[in-house]
Amino acid sequence: MSGRPSQPVRLGVLLSGRGSNLQAIIDAIEGGTLSAKIAVVLSNKQDAGGLERARKHDVPHVWLDPKPFAGRADSRETYDRVLLDVLRKYEVDLVLLAGYMKIVTAILINAYENRMMNIHPSLLPSFPGLDVQRKVIEHGCKIAGCTVHFVTEGVDEGPIIIQAAVPVLEGDTAEDLAARILEQEHNIYPRAIQLYAEGRLRVKGRRVMVTEAG
């Protein structure tokens, strides 16, 4: 994972919702601060707002309906095999989970070992999973934040690439805190991708080292 690639890194973005982190990545690419190309956007939700964002920017996008796979003992693995075929078709180098509300299986994780990132709205390893902002406030935390990490089979357990902190203010609602964290998500996700694009990320056990540029 060292050495700068000669061609822009080809990204595959997986999402289920509005796609605000997708938009931040698109803006960074179009603004010249991110040396990458979005090869394809995929969603398990037909009405995901992120698909419309992709459409507006002429980015290839695919809705992969999970219903035909339901009811099978291996439904998640079978779905991920089809998803993997799509990623390979579009020659994706780096997979990005951006509000993707499905747990990915070893089918994808092994195919993209240390080449799949996720953004999570807490300072991991604290508060993995869902409903994070409410839990942060209920625990009386003074600082919250977000984390970009490589994806492993443990949910929100992969090696941490980059984090950003925000204060938890008196009187914050979960929605207030989520909005403040989201601003930082939009900053650090493109930054993490750029570090990858520059070949500056090295994974050693649970640690991710960032090497010097050049």
N, C-alpha and C positions, 0 to 999 in steps of 0.2 A: 504494500500500500504506500510505497514511496516512489518518487519520480513523477514529474508532471506529465499527464497524458498529452499526446500530440493533437487529439481531437477533443472537442467539448464533451464532458461527461453526459451520457444519455440517461435521463431520469424517468422512472416510472412512478407516478404518484397514485396511491391508493387512498380513497376517501369515501365517506358516507354522508357528509353534510354539506354545509354552505361553502366550504373551500376557502376560508380566509387565509390559511397558511399557503395554500396553492397560489392565491393571488399575490402574497408577499414574495413567493419564489418567482413568479412570472415578472413582477415589478423589478426584482433584483436583476433578473436576466436582461430585461429590456433596458434597465438603467445602466447596464455595463458593470455591475459590481459582482455578478455571479457568472462564472465561465462554465455554463452548462446549457443543455437543451432538453426540454421536456419532450420525451419521445411518445409518451402516452399517459393519459389519466384514466384510471379505472375506478368504478364504483359498484358496490353491491346494492345501491338504492337508485332506482330509475329517476326519482325526482330530486336527487342531490343537487344542491345549488352549484357545487363545484363542477359538475358537467357543463352547466351553462357558462361558467367562467371560461372553461376550456374552449367551448364553442366560440365564444366571443374573440378569443385570441388565436383561433385557427389551430388549436392543439388537438391532435387525435385523441378521441375519448371513447370509452367502451363501458356500457352497462352490462355487467355479468349477473344475471338473475339467479339468486341462490335457490329459488323455489324448486326447480327440477331436481336439485340434489337432496332435498329434504326427505327425511324418513329412512335414509340409509345409515347403517352403522358407521360407515366411513365417509359421511357426507362432507365433513370439513376438509378431509384430505382430498377427496375427489374434486371438490370445488377448487382447491388450491392447485391441483394438477392442471386444470383448465386455465386458471389464472396464470400459472407459470408458463404455459404455452403462449399466452398472449404477450407476456413480458419478453419472452425469447423472440417472438415474431417481430417485436419492435426493437430488438437488440438493446435492451435496457442494461445499463451498467450498475446503477444504484437505485434501489427501491426506497421510496419515502412513504411512510404512513403519516397521513395528515387528517386526523379525525376519522380514522378507519375503525368502525365499530364491530369488527370481527377479530377474533383471536386467530392469528396466523399459525399454521402448523409447521412441523418439521420439513414438510415438502418444500415450502418456500424458504424457510430459515436456512436449511442446509444448502440450497441452491445459491443463496445470496449471503453466505456467511461473511460477516463484517462488511457487507455491502447493502445492508438494510437498516435504515434509521427510523426512529420514532420521536415525536415531540409529545411530552407529557407535562400537564400543568401543575407540577409540584417539584420541590427540590428533592429528587430521589436520593437515597432509598426511602425517604419519608413519603407516606401517602400514595402508594401505588393504587391502581384501579380507578374506580369511578367516584363521582360525587366529592371530588377532592376539596373544592373551596369550602363547602359546608364543614367538612371534617377539620380543615385548618382553623376555621373560626371557632368551632366548638372546642378545640384543644387549646385555644388561647395563644396560638402562635403569634409572634411579633413580626416574623418574616415569612413570606411565601415566595413562589417563583416558578420556574419552568426548567425542563431538562431535555436536551437532545441526547439520545443514547442509541447504540447499536442494538438490534433486536436479537434476543435469544429466546429459548423455549419458555423461560420463566417470564411471567407477565411483568413488564416494566422493571426487569432485573438486569438488563444488558449493560455493558461497559459505557460509562458516562463520557460524552464528548465535550459538551459545553452546557453551562447553566447560567441563569440570570435570576437575581433576587428582586423582590418588590416588598415594600412595607405593607403590613396589615394594619389598617387604620381603625381607630375607634369608630364604631357604628357601621363598619363595613357590612354589607350583605354579601352573600355568595356571588351575586351578579356583579356587584361593584368590584370585588376582588378578581373575578374571572376576567373582567374587561381590562384591568390593569395588567394582569398576567399575559393576556393575549397580545398586548402591545409588545411585550418582550419576546414572546414566541416569534412574532414577525421579524424581529431583529436577529435572533440567534439561529433560527433554522437555516436561512440562507447563508449565514456565516459558517455553520458547520458543514454545509454542502460545499462551500468554497474551499474550506480546508481539505476536504476529501479530493476535490478537483485539482488542488495543487499538490496532491500526493504527500500531505504533511501529517497524516494520522497513522499512528502505529499502535496496534493493540497488543498488550502484554498482560495476559490474565484478565483481571477485572479493570485494569487501567488503560486509558487511552492517552498516549503521549503525543503532543503536538510538536513537530520538528520545526526548525527554522526555515524560513522561506528561501528558495533558491537552491 
